[in-house]
Amino acid sequence: MEQENARGGGSFLYSADPKYPHPAFLRSSDAKAAKFGKTMCAECNGARSQSFDHAYQHFFDWSLAHISQIRNRSSLSWKKVFADKPFDQRHLIRYYVKNICCRIVDTGFNEVPDELIAFLDNIDHSPVITSVIFKDFGLFDAFAESGESEPHTSPYIQEALSFCPDQSPHPGTYYVAFHEGFFGVLVVWYAQEYRATIKRKNSIEMRRNAKLYDRKRLGYIPPLFDKRDIFEQAVRFKNRGLDIMDYIDVDHDKRD
């Protein structure tokens, strides 16, 4: 985003948040519309969780240098990803959990579940979430076909769904799909009263090798990917010189 801004450009945020009913122009990644509200104190967002941020940034940079590996392989070796680094997949997953905690506060819940805070505070805490890494080159390839020079910078779309029991100060479940261009991380949290035992294979922090799931073969999950799929379809239609109404008209003709 900073590179685009340096050339005199910028980025637009398309959000489902009613606070931003129209596309918001972002001059940099520090733009207010791209951030959460005041959900964490400076210490928690700084030194207390800095290793989580470093693990995330390293993993993202590593992924850009290994696009073909992510595309063609079915698993990742965490030992190779985090070789000689003072952080690992345990810190990485806590980056995403920290994001979820901010979301919970930002969406109006009165408190963050205690076990999520305990999970962040103790790097060896037993898992409290289910998490998988998936690859999804659909939108990435659509942008590449359109001539986008850096298709990995395609929109970073996060989708979240939650269920809140009556009178509860925090959600009972929380699903978030974090998209990083051509791959993503699906994180699911259930309150203890709704949660079964978390299996080792269903938590990326507990495995030496992380399975890379094909996003479209994940099986049933809430409709976390609908907007991304619609956007991919729109880009592919543009590449073919079509309008979405062309698709609607064709579909209507077939029904008739």
N, C-alpha and C positions, 0 to 999 in steps of 0.2 A: 504494500500500500504506500509506503514511504517512497519507493522508487517511482511509482506512478505519479505521486504528488510532486516529486522533484521535476518531472517532465511537464508540470503544469496541469496534470489531470487530477484524478481522485477516484473514489468508489461510491457506489450507492448501496444503502442498506434497505432491503425489502423485508419488512417485518410484519408478523401477525399481531404484534403488540399494539393494542388500541392507542397507546401513547404516540405511535408513529403510523398514522393511517395512510400517509403518503411516503414514497421513497425518500430516505434521508441521505443527503450528500455528506460523505465522510472525507475530510481533508487528511486525516491520519488515523492510525489505530488508537490514538488517544481521544478520539471524538466521543462525546458524551453518549451518543446513541449506540455506540459499540460496546459500552461498558454496563456492568451491573450498577445498581444504586449503592448506597453505603451499607454493605452487607458484612464487611469484615473490618477489624481494626488494622492499623498500620503494621503492628507486630505480626499478626496472624497472616496477613497478606505479604509480608516481607520475610524476615529471617526465619520465622517459624515454619514457613512452607516453601522456602526458596529452592530447596532440593527437588521438590515436586515440579516446579517450573523448569528447572534445569533438565530434569529427566524428560519432560515433555518436549522441550525445544530440541534436545539431542535426538530424540526418537523421530521427530518431524524432519530434521535435517538429514538423518540417516535414511529415512524413507525416500527422500528426493534423490539421494545418491544411489538408490537400489530399486528403482521403479520396476525394471524388468524382473528382478528377483521376486518382488511382491506379486507381480502379475502371474508369474509362471510357477511359483512354488505353493505348496499347501501348508507350510509352517515356517516359523521364524525361530532362530536360536537366540534366546536372550543373552547368552554368553557372548555371542558375536556382536549383537546390537550394542550392548553396553560394555564392551571390552575396555578394561582399565579405567572405567569411570567410577566415581565415588557414589553413584546412584544406580538403581536398576529398575526392574519392572514393578517392584513394590512402591517405589516413589512415583513411577509413571501413573499407576492406577489411582494413587492418591491425588494426583493433579486433577483427574476427572471427578473424583469424589468431592474435592474442594469446590469444583465448579457446580456440582449438584447442590451442595450446601448453600452456595450463593443463590442459586435458582430458587431453592425452597424459601429463603428469606425474601428474595426479590418479588416472588409471586404472592406474597402476603401472608404466609403461614407465621404463626406466633413464635415458633421455635424450631431449631434443628434437632433431630433425634440424637439423644446422648450417644448412642453407639456409633454414629457416624463421626462425631467429634472424637470419641475414644479411638476410633480406627485411624484418624488422621494423626493423633498424638503419639501413637505407638506403632512403629514401623513393623513390628513383629506380631501385631494384633491378628487374631484369627479372622478370616474373611467374613464380611457382612454383606457383600454384594456379589452378584453374578456378572461376569464380564467376558466378552469375546471380541476378537478383532476380525473385521470383515474387509474384503476388498470389493470395490465397486467402480469399475472403469467406464461405466456408461456415460456419465456427464463429462468425465475427463476426455474420453475419446471424441465425444460430440464437439467439445470445444477445440480439440486438436484438428478435427476435420474442417472446422470453420476458419482455420488459419491462426488461431490464438497461439502466440509465441511461447507463452508459459501457461499451458493448460492446468498445471497443478494449482494455479491461483484461482481456479474456478470457485464459485461461491461456497463459502464455509457455512453449511446449513446444519443447524442443530435443531432437533425435534425433541420435545419432551411431553410426556403424558403422566398424569398422576391421579390417584384415587384417594379421597379423604373421607374417612369414617365420620359420622355425625359427631359433633362436639369435640373432635380431636384437634389439638393445637398444631399437629404436624401430619404430613401425608401418611397413608398406610402403604402405598406403593409409589415408586417413581421409576419411570423408564426414560432414558435419554440416549439418543443416537448422535454421537459426535462425528461429523464428516470432515475429513482432512483431504479433500480433493479426490483421490483415487482409493483411499481406504478410510476406515473409520473404526470406532470403538462403541459397542453397544453395552451400556451399563444398566443393570436392573437392581433396584433395592426394594425389599419387602420388609415391613415391620415384623418383629419376631413372631407375633401371633399369627401371621399369614405365611411365614417362611418355612420351607423344608430345609433339611441339612444341605449346605452348599457343597457340591461335589468338586473334587480337585480339578477335574477336566473343565469345569465351568467357571474357573477363576484364573485369569491370565497371570496374576501375581504368584500363584502357587506352582506354576509349571516352568520347567527349564526351557521347553519349547512351546511356543504359542501356535495353536492351529489357526490358519488363515481361512476363514469361511467365505464362500461365495455369498454375497449379500442376498441374492435372489433365491438362495437355497437354505436360508436360515429357518424356514418353516414359519408357522404362524407366530406373529408378534403383533402388538397393536400397530395401527397405521402410522408408523413413524417416518416412513419413506415416501409418502404420497406426494408431498410438495417437491421433493427432489426429482421424482419420476416425471412429474408434470413439467418441471423446468427442463429436464433432459429432452423430453418430447418436443418442447418448444424450440430448443436449440437445433435439434435434428430437422424439424420442419423448416426452420430458417435456412439451414444448410442446403435444403432441397428447393428453396425458393417458394415454399408453400406457407400458407397462413393456417391457423388452427381451424378457421371456418371451412377450409378445403376438406379437412379431415371430417368435420361434422357433416358437411354436405354429402361426402362419399358414404359415410356410415348411414346417413338417412336414406340415401338411394338404395343401399343394400337391404335395409329393413322394408322398404316399399316393394 
